[in-house]
Amino acid sequence: MAKSSTLYRFQIELADIDRGIYESLDLRVAQHPSEDAERMVVRVLARALAHEDGLEFGHGLSNAEDPALSLRSLTSEIEIWIDVGVPGAERLHRASKRAERVLVFTHKLETALRKEWSTRSIHGADRIEIYRLDPSMISVLAEGLARTVTWYLTVQDGGLSVSKGEVSVEGSVQKLSLAEFLASES
């Protein structure tokens, strides 16, 4: 018998000072059996950091053609496509042809990213946004996740601070276009 997804509830008090967004988010997040806690944490942070009304989680790992998160128009066209981790070059190429905006949130090492994304030409690479999250911060947030999680998340000047209970962790959020990332030195 196949394992089923595990449902988590994230209650997030979001203070994105850089964008002037102050929201209370109550998110239900299904963790696919093959998804590790770090990837799920990146998905949740992506949802908060890219917050817009109507932004929804995709069908996840159970549907490979679906983005991790998306914002759709009234006609069901994808306006914002968000992936996490290291989506393949072909996937990014297709996504940038389908959506007005493509964002990738990742905590993976630069060498893995560069290896995957330099394999072919990617349509609209100059407008694909890469958000690099601090791997050590992701590790701390993924450690010992309860089924109900409360985070106080603050974004200011490219920095990210997340408090959960007695633990507070800070890290950076580096934003680059895919073209800038590939052109930068290793």
Secondary structure, 3 states (H helix, E strand, C coil): CCCCCEEEEEEEEEEECCCCEEEEEEEEEEECCCCCHHHHHHHHHHHHHCCCCCCEECCHHHCCCCCCEEEECCCCCEEEEEEECCCCHHHHHHHHHHCCEEEEEECCCHHHHHHHHCCCCCCCHHHEEEEEECHHHHHHHHCCCCCEEEEEEEEECCEEEEEECCEEEEEEEEEEEHHHHHHCCC
